[in-house]
């Protein structure tokens, strides 16, 4: 495809975006929807449409080589991803479920299930600032250095005793003798057969036997070929010539590879041009900008003095400095706003306390009025950004004539417009410092009587700043470098390298009957495809995009609940690989015996969260998360002290803000042994991972056997294998395949293809996920906050309000 085709793809996505924005923000506000089903259908339709827009935008971003166009598309992609996350949050709040089924919507829109997969941007793993990239490179060096030191350490393996050595030799010798005896027996048997059968059978009988076998073999082969042709004609089997990549596909892949090389070249040229233009603007226009700013500020000084009779206070850097002055306002308005801000700062504390008290006591009348009014969507933080991006595209990029820019290189005039604002901001900071000194000198020389008031104001400001500083966390390692902290965490085993797995490696099929089952009052179990989708929305998109993490509903922690082998740990590593995140391991068994004492524990948590912020995006993994919230610690685990992080970790979790791309992911297979109340306080999202359904098991058997080196022929009945493996998790299937598909068995496939019966014995040795265990996990999930809401909504009961008196609350808990 040419660059024109990718530009058209971008234009199509923007056109669909403008249509959906017109529907979301009509001229007249729509009436609240009282029917919950109709409301969900509307939100789900918007959700699917936004995903299709995101898919087109990402395709255009990957293959457009114009660097400034790619930056414009990138802004739209971030906003669309944020809007998708917001719509998912709307569906969760209104339906009280983490998993949703949209097979009916896909049918209405004539889309295939794969179109519902969340497309993950390819730039996530490498989309970091230069500073973070340098830190990541430093971390990789530390990993290699620690691995090298561990390999040089003397091995702690015990030497073999004399008895063990003799036993090994005896086993090998007995095996050799057995092979020799069997070989001699076969040779003697063949010799005896040749001597007894010689001359008994005539030549004619031997020829007839050979002909019979040969003709049967040829006829079976012809029948098999005719059968395959018939299936190909009916469209039930793929033609073998289409299995190999066609010449057009190979040419397309080669063209895309060349396009990506051009992208890199144009990006490098663009970065050089940005540096050159910035230097040129500073040299050519810097002095003029500085002089004009100074003259404007001086003019404002004297205008304010003429209006109010005194020189004004200079706006702080937090308010924007001189930029706050020239926001198209008169001197009187500027002074009024400065005074109003000071009054608000003093009264915020008292108002905040009153608002918190009002929030704690919900009014039943207000709740009833809201329920009667109907359902409304929450205000979006991304619609304004999407409107701005749509306006920019329509005003500038859609009608832009690029007949003279066939090579799609950067536009210098656009760079000048963008960098001129940056240079102005840099010069404005310098001018503000100079003009503050000049204003202080003017006040001393002209307004000497008002010096006391200015001092009092500065004291008030200082006092207010000191109050903010108390809330900040103390840095216990201010005297240490990041490299030393990383090396310490790697040596302690708390900072690890993520395994090379992707989210697409988490195999699973789509749930095709979710809506149909619900219409028949049957709650379907989510498929592994639904798990992939939710992990993308809750973990990968916020960690990969700073804009999404700051503006979308903040998710600080996720708990993955599922049976052994369900793929929980694999999902953690996939999140790290898809986003380029740093992986920390704070599992109770991993932290046992490390950083002893209260001070050591505080130091460990502080160092982990400090390094996680500096190397963000970061994932803090807590394996066996139930151990941290044990109802009763088992005797064999008391020495490990698994509950030592129960108090400190939630405190550190509260300090995570929108700008900190740090996510805590816990995994557990036995949540029933933990205190559900404290565990639910710790984790924002709790995701139940089910055992795979029939469709997912079929795909897993096929893909996993092929990955191991096996061949899926007709002799291997995958359908029966998927049916008899009901109740087994992906981890169980991997173990069975590893035990069957060995190197020796792979070499024998030509003469003896794989069969389903070979996998039955290894599966029989593994305990499946029994119905009782699955029901126990479902019952536990029904006790979580979202599970309780869902149960109440299903039974038709309204959610009860918490009692006003403390006694009633204690009884219920």
N, C-alpha and C positions, 0 to 999 in steps of 0.2 A: 504493500500500500504506500502511496505517496504522502507527502506532508499535507497536501490539499485534502486528502481523505481523512486524515487525523484532525485537521482543522474543522472539517464538516462534522466529524463525530463530536467535537467539543461544542460546536454550534447547536447540534441536536440536543445534547445534554442541557445546555443553557436554555433552550426553548422549552423543554419539558420542565425545567426548574422554574422558569417564569410562570408557566401555567399552574404549577402546584402552589407557588407563592400567592398567586391570585386567588386560589381556592382557600388557602389557609388564612388570608387576611382580606376578607371581602370588605366592601364599603360599609355595609351594615353588619353589626355584630350578630352572629347566629344565636337562636334561642337555645338554652341549655337542653341537652338530650336526657329525657327521663328513662328511656329504654337502655339498659346496660349493654344488651347484645348489639343494638344498632350503633351505639357509641364505639364499642370495641371494633366492629367491622369497619367503621370510618378510620379509626386510628391505624388498624392493621393494613388497610388499603394504602394509606399515606406511607406507612413503614415500607411496604413492598416497593412502592414507586420510588422512594428515596434510595433504596438499595440499587435499583436499576440505573438511576442517575449516577450514583457513586461508581458503579461498574464502568459506565461509559467514560466518566471523568478520569478514572485511574488508567484506563487504556490509552486515552489521549495523553495523559501526563507521562506515561512510560515511553511513548514513541514520538512526541513532538520534540524537535531539537532546538527551537527558539527559547533561549534561557528566560526571557522576560515573560513569555507566554506560560512557560512551565510554572513560574512563580505565581502568576495570576490564577492558574488552575489549582495550584496547591492550596491557596487560600480558600477556594470554593470547596475543595475536598475536605479540609479540616472542618468547615462549617456544616457540610452535609453529614459527615461522620458524627459530629456532635448532635445534629438533629435526629439522626437514627437512634442514638443512645437515649435521647430525651423521649422519643416515641416508645421505645422499649420500656422505659420507666413508667410511662403513662399506662401501658397495657398491664404491667405488673401491679400497679396500684389499683387499677379498676377491676382486674380479674383475680387478684390474689394468687398468682401463679408465676413461677419463673420461666416455665416452658409454655409456648403457645403453638397452636396448630393452624396452619393457613392453607391447607390443601384445597379448600373450596375457593379461596381467593386466587390461588395459582390457576385453578381450572377456569375461573371467570376471565382472568387476564391472559389465558392461553400461554402460560409460562411453564417451563420444566422445573422440577424441584431443585436442580443445581443452581438456578437463578436466585434462590433464596439464601445461598451461602454468602456470608459477609466477605467481600473482597478485601484482602489485606494488602496495604501498600508495600511495594518492594523496597521503598526507601527507608522504612522504619529502622532496620538494624544499623544503618550507617548514617542516619539523620541526627548527628550530634554536632555540637559546636567544636571548634578546634581544641578548646581547653579540655573538654570531656574526652575527645578522641585521644589526646595525649595521655590522659589519665588511664584510659582503657589500654593503650599500648604499654604503659608502665605496668599495669596489672598483669598483662600477658607475659611480660618479662619475669615478673615475680613467680607466676605459675611454673614457667619453664625452669627457673632457678631452683625452686623447691623440689620439682620432680627430679632434677639432676642430682641434688644433694641426697634425696631419698634413694636413688639408684646406686649411689656410691657407698651408702652405708652398708656395713657387713650384714649378711643375711642371718636371721635368727633361727633358721631351720635346724632341727636336731639331726645329728649324724646318725646314719643307719647302724644299728647294732649288728653283731655277727650272726645272731639267730635270724634276724630279718633278712639279711643278705642271702643266707643259705636257703631260706624259704622262697625268695624270688628266683634263685637259680633252679631250685627243684621244680617250681611251677613251669618255668621256661623249658626245662629238659623233658619233663613229662609231656608237655604239649608237642615238642618236636618228635618224640618217640611215637606218639599217637598219630601224627600226620604221616610218618614213615610207614607205620603198620597199615593204615588205610590205603596208602598208595600201593603197597605190595599186594594187598587183598584185591584191589581193582585190577591190577595187571594179571594176577593169576586167574581171576574170574573171566576176563576177556579172552585169555588164552584157551581156557577150557571150553568156552562157548564156540570159539572158532573151530576147535577140533571136533566137537560133537555135531555141529550143524553143517559141516562141509559135505556137500554132495547130496543132502537130503532134499532141499528145495530146488526145483528146476529153474532154469533161466526164464521161462515163460511166466511162471507164477511171480517171480521177483519183478519182472517188467510190468505185469498187471498191477501189482501193489504200488509200484512207483508212479504209474500213470494215474491211478485212482487218487493218490495223495496230491499229485501235482494239479490235476484237473479241478479237484475240490478247492485247492488253494487259489487257483486262478479265478474260478467262478465267484468265490467269496470276495476276492479283491475287486472284481468288476461290480458286483452287487453293492459293495461299500462305496465305490466311486459314484455309481448311479444314485445311491441314497443321498450322498452329500450334494450332488448336483440338484436333486429335487428340493432339498432343504434350502439351498441357495436361491433357487427360482421362487420358492414361496416366501423368501425373506426371513427365514428363521435362523439362518447361519450366515456369518459374514464371509464374503468372498475372500480367499486367501490373498489375492492381489491387492486388496485394500488394507490388509493388516500392516504391510510395510509402508513406510512414509512415501507418498507420491512425490514426483519431481517438483511439482508446484509447491508442496509443503516445505520441502528442503530449501527451495529458492526463497520462500517467505522467511524461514528461520534465518537464513544467511543475510537477507536484507535487514531484518530486525537487529541482528548483531552489528551490522555496519552502522545502522541508525544510532545504536547506543554508543558506538565509538565516536560518532559525530557529536552526540550529546556531550560527551566528556570534553572534546576539543572546544566546542562552543562555550561550555561552562568555564573552562580555564581562561579563554579569551575574555569572557564577560567579567570574571574576577579581576583580571589585570586592568581592564578598562575602568572598573569601579575605583580601584586604587588611584589610577592616573587621573581620572576626572575629579576625585576628591582633592588631590593635591593641587590640581589646576584651579579649582574653585577657591581653595584657601588662599592661594597666591594672588589670583586675579580679583576676586570679589570680597575677600575677607576684610580688608580695611574699610571698604565702603559699607559693608554690613555692620561692622563695629561702630563706625561713626554715626550712621543713621539711627542705630539702636540707642546710642548715648544721647543724641539730640532729642529723640522721642521721649526718653525717660526724663530728661531735664525739663522738657516742655510739660510733662505730666506733673513734675514736682511743683512747678510754679502755678499751674492751673489749679491744683488742689489747694495751694496756699491762698490763691485769690478767692477760691470758693469758701474754704473753711477757716481761713485765717492762720493756719499752721501747716507745716510740712507733714506729709503722711508717713505712715510706717511702710517700710518696703516689704512686699509679700515674701513669705518664706519659700525655700526651694521646694518644699513638699507641695505648696500651692501652685508652683510653676514659675515663680520669680516674676520676671518682667513679662512673660507670656500671659500671666494673669491680668496684667495691666491693659494689654492691647487686645482684649477679647470683645472689641466693639462696644465698650461701655464708657460712660462719662466718669470723670474723677469722683463725683459724688456717689455714683453707684458702686464704684470700686471700694470706696471707704465704708459704705454701708455693708457691703458683703464681708469685708474683713472684720468689722465689728460683730456682725451676725455670727460668723464662724467662731469667734472667741466666746460669745454667749452660749452657742450650742455645745462647745467643748466642755464648759463648766456645768451645764445642765444635763449632759448625756448620762452621767452616772446615776442620778436620781431617777431619770426617766427609764433607764434600762432596768432598774430593780422593779419598778412598778409594772413594766411590760412583762417581765418574767413571772411575776405573781399572777398576772392576768392569764398568761399562757398556761400556767399550771392548773388553773381552775376553768375548764371548758364549760361554756354555757350550753345547757341542753337545748334551749330554745334556738340558739344560733345553729346548732348541728341539725335540728329538725328542719329549719328553714332552708339550709343548704341542700339537704336530701330532697325536700319538696321542689326546690328550684331545678334540680337536675344535675347532670354531669357536664363539667367543663374541662377543657385542657388547661394545664398550667402555662403561664407565660414562658415563652421560649427565650433563651439567651443567644440563639443563633439566627433567628429570622431576620434581625436587623442587618447582621453581617451578610446573609445571603442576598438580601435586597440590595445592599451596597455593591456586592460583587456582580449581581445581575445588571445593575445600572452601569457599572464600569465596562462590562462587556458590550452592552448595547450602545453606549456612547462612544467607545473608543475602538475596541477590537473588532466588532462586527463589520463596521464600515471602513476599516483601515485598508488602504491600498498598498499591497506588498509586491507589486509587479517588478519593482527594482530591487527587491530583497529575496531573490530566488534561493539563495543559500541559507536563508533563515538565521542570520546572525543578529547580534544585539543591536539595539537602537541607542546611539550615544545621547540623543536629546532626552530620551526617557531617563537615562541614567542621571543626567544633569538635574532634571526635575526632582528625582528622588534624593540625590545626594545633597542638593542645595538645602533641603530642609534639615538634613543631618548636620551640615556645616553651620547653619543658622543656630541650631540648638547648642552646638559646641561653643560658638562665639557668644551666645546669649549667657551661658554660665559664666564666662570670663567677664562679660560686661556687668552682670549682676554683682559680682564681687567688687568691681571697681565703683559701681554706682552706689552700693551700700556704704562704702567708705566716704564717698562724696556727699551722700545724704547726711551721714553722721557729722561731717564737718560743717555742712550748712546749718544743721540744727544747733550745733555748739556756737556757731557765730551769730545766728539770727534769733533762734528760739531758746535762749539760755534758761528761761523760766520753766520750760517744760521738760527739763532733764530728769527730774525725780520720777515723773510719770513713766517715762520710757524705761527707766531702771526697774520700776515696779512691774512693768509689763514683761521685761526680760526675766524677772524672777518668777513670774507666774508661768512663763513658757518653760523655764528650766524645771520648775516643780512638776509641770505636767509631763515633761519628757522623762523625768526620773521615775514617775509612776509606771511608764511603759517599760522601762528597762527591767523592772522587778519581775515582769512576766516572762522575760526571756530565759531560756535554758542556759545554765552555766556550762562553759566549755571546760571539761576536765582534762582535755588533751591539747590545750592551746599551744604548748611548747613543742609539740611533735609534728612531724611532717606526714603528709598523706601516704607517702611510700612506706614509711615505717609502720604505720597503722595497718596498711594492706598486708604487708609481710607478716605481721603478727597474727592477723586473722586467718591468713592462708596456712600458716604453720599450726594454728590451733584447730584447723579444720572447719572454721565458721564461714569462710569465704571459699566458694567452690566454682568449678568450671561447669557450665551447663552442658548436658549431652546434646549431640547433634541430631535433634529430632524436630520436625515441623508439625504444625497443627494438621496439615493434610495427611500426615502419617497416622493420625488417630482415626482409624477407619470406622465407618458406620453408615448405614443407609437412612433414607428419609422415612418419616412416618406417614404413610399414604392414607391411613384411615382415622386420623386423629379427630377430625370434625364429625365424621360419620359415627364414631363411637360415642362422642359426647351427645349427639342428637338422640342416641338411645340410652342416655343416662349412665354411660360407662366411662369412667375416668381412664384415659389411655396412659400407658407408661411412656415417658419420653424416649426417643431414640438417641443413639450416639451422635447423629447429625445435629440434633437439637443441642446436645452438650457442646459441640464445637461452636455452634452459633452463639451460645450464651457466653462462653469463654472469650470469644472474639469481642463481644460488646462490653463485657464487664472488666476485662483485663488487658487485652492487646490494644484496642483502640485508645483507651485513656493513657496507657503507658507509652504508646508510640507517639502520640500527639500532645504537645503541651497545651494547645488551645482547648482540645476536648477535655483534658484533665482539669483545667481551671474553670471552665464554664459549665460543663455537663454535671449532672448529679454526682457528687464525690463518693467514690467507693474506696474505702481504705483497706478493707480486709474481706477475703472470701474463704469459705470453708467448703471443701469438697468431701462429700460423704458417699461412701460406696463400699461394696465388698472387696475382698482381696483380689488383686489382679484386674481391677476395673480400669486402670490406666490413669490414676490420680497423679502419681509422680511424673508420668510421661507428660501430662498436661502442664505441670509446673515448668518442666524443662522446655516444652514447646513455646510457652509464653516468653521465656527468656530468649530463645532463639529468634522468634518472630519480631521482637522489639529491641534486640541487642541489650537486654537488661543484665545487670550483675546479680548473681545468685548468692544469697546468704542462707545458711542452715542453722536455725535455732531450735531444732528438734530436741525434746527433753533428753533423749538418749545421747545425742551428740554434744550437748552442753554439760553433761554429767561430769563432775570432777574438774571442770575448767572455771577459772576465775572464782575461787572459793570465797565465802564470806559475803556480807552485805555490801561492803565497799567494792569487792571484786565483781559482784553481780551488777551493781550500778555502772561500773566501768565498762563491763561487757556490753550492756544494752546501749550505753552512750556511744561507744566506739562503733558498734554495728550501725546505728542510725545515722551517725555523723558521716561515715564512709558511704552509706547508702544514699544520702543526699548529695554528696560530692560526686558520686559515680552514677547518678540517676540517668535513665530509669533503673530501678532496682526492685528485686523480688526477694522478700524474706519468707523462706519456706519453713513451716513448722510441721514436721511429720509426726504421726501419732498424736494429734492435737488433743485427743481426749485425756492423755496423761496429765496435761497441765491443769485440768479441771476435774480430777478424780473425786468421786464421792468418798471413796475410801481407798487409800493407797495400798496395793498388795504388799505382803511381807517381803517378797523377793525384790521389790523395787524401792523399798524405803531408803536404802543406802544411796540410790541414784538421785533422790529428792526431785521427782519430776515436776512438782508444783512450785519450784523456786521462782519461775518467771510469771506466776499468776498475777502478782500485783504490779510489778515494774513494767511489763509489756503493755498492758492497757493504758498506763500513764503516758508512755512514749507514743502510743498510737494516737492519742488525743492531740499531740503536738504536730502531727502531719497536716499540712495545709494544701491548698489547691496547687501551689507552685512546686510542691514536693512530689515528684513522680515516684513514689514508694508504695508498694503493694505487699500486704501480708497475705499469704495463701497457706491455709492449714489443710491437712489431709487426715482423715480418720476412717477406720472401718468398724469401730466399736464405739459410737457416740453414746450408747446407752449407759456406759459406765461413768460418764461425766455428768457434772451438774449442768443441766440444760440452761438454767437462767444465766449463769455467769458466762457460759459459752456463747449464748446468743447475744450478750452484751458486747462481747469481744469482736464478733464477726458481723459485718453489715449484710453480707449475702451468704446464704446457705444453699448449696446446690447438691441435690441428690442425683448421683450417677447410677443408672440402673445396669442390670446385666443386659447384654446385647440381645436384640430380637432376631427373628429368623433371617430377615434380609441382611442385617449387619453381620450375622455369623457366616452367611454364604459368601459375602464379599471378603471377610477376614480369612476364611480358609483358602480361598483362591489366591489372594494377594500375598499372604504370609508364606504359603507353600512356594509360590514363584520367587519371592524374595530370598528364600533359603536355598534355592537352586533346583527345586522340584518342578515337574511338568504336570499340568492338569490336563489329562487326556480323558477320553470317554470311559476308560476303565475306572477312573476315580469319580465316584458318584458324590458330587459336592452337595446335592440336595439332601440326600440321606444323611450325610455327615453333619450338615447344618441342623437337621432335625434331631438327631440323637445327641447332639452337643448342647441341647437346651438346658440352661442353668449354669453353664460354664462361662467364665469370664475370658477376655482376651489374653490375660496372663496364663490361664490354664491351657489355652489353645497353643500359645507359643511354646510352652513346655512340651506338649505332646508332639508338635512338629519338630522340635529340636531332637527329641529322642528317636524319631522315625527317619527323618530326612538327614541322614548322615552322609559323609563323603563316599563311603562304600556303596550306600543305597543309591546315591545320585549316579554313580558309574553303572549300576545295574538297570537303570530305567529303560535303556534301549531294548533289552530282552524281556524285562519284567516291569511293566509300568506300575505306578503307585495305585493302590486300591484303598477304599474307605475302611476296610476291615483292619488294616494295619494301624489305624489311629485309635481303634476302639480300646485296645488293651492299655495304652498309656493314659487314655482318658479315664478308664475304670480305676486306675490307681490314685486319681485325684478326687477329692471331695468337692462336689459342685456347690453352688449357692442354693441351699434348700429353701423351700417355700416359707418355713418358719423364720429364717434369717431375713428374707426379703420383707415379710410382713412386719417384723420387728423394726426394720429401718423405716418403713412407711409410717408405722404408728409413732415412732420417735419424731419424724418430720412433721407429723400432724400436731405436735406439741410446740413447735417453733412459732414465733409471732406470725409469720406469713401463713403457716399451716393452720393456726387457730382461726385466722380471718377467713381462710378458704372454707373451713368446716362450717363456720357460722353462716357464711354466704350460701353454702350448699344446702344447709338445713332451713334457710329462710329466716333465720333469727338475726336481728340487728345486733351489732357489736355493743356489749354492755359498757357503760361508762364507769370509770373507777370511782369508788365511793369517796365522799368528801372526808369522812372521818378516818382517822388512822387505824382504828380497831378493825373496821371492816376490811381494810386493805391487808392487814396482817393475817386475818383469817383466810383470805383467799390465797395468799402466797404460801 
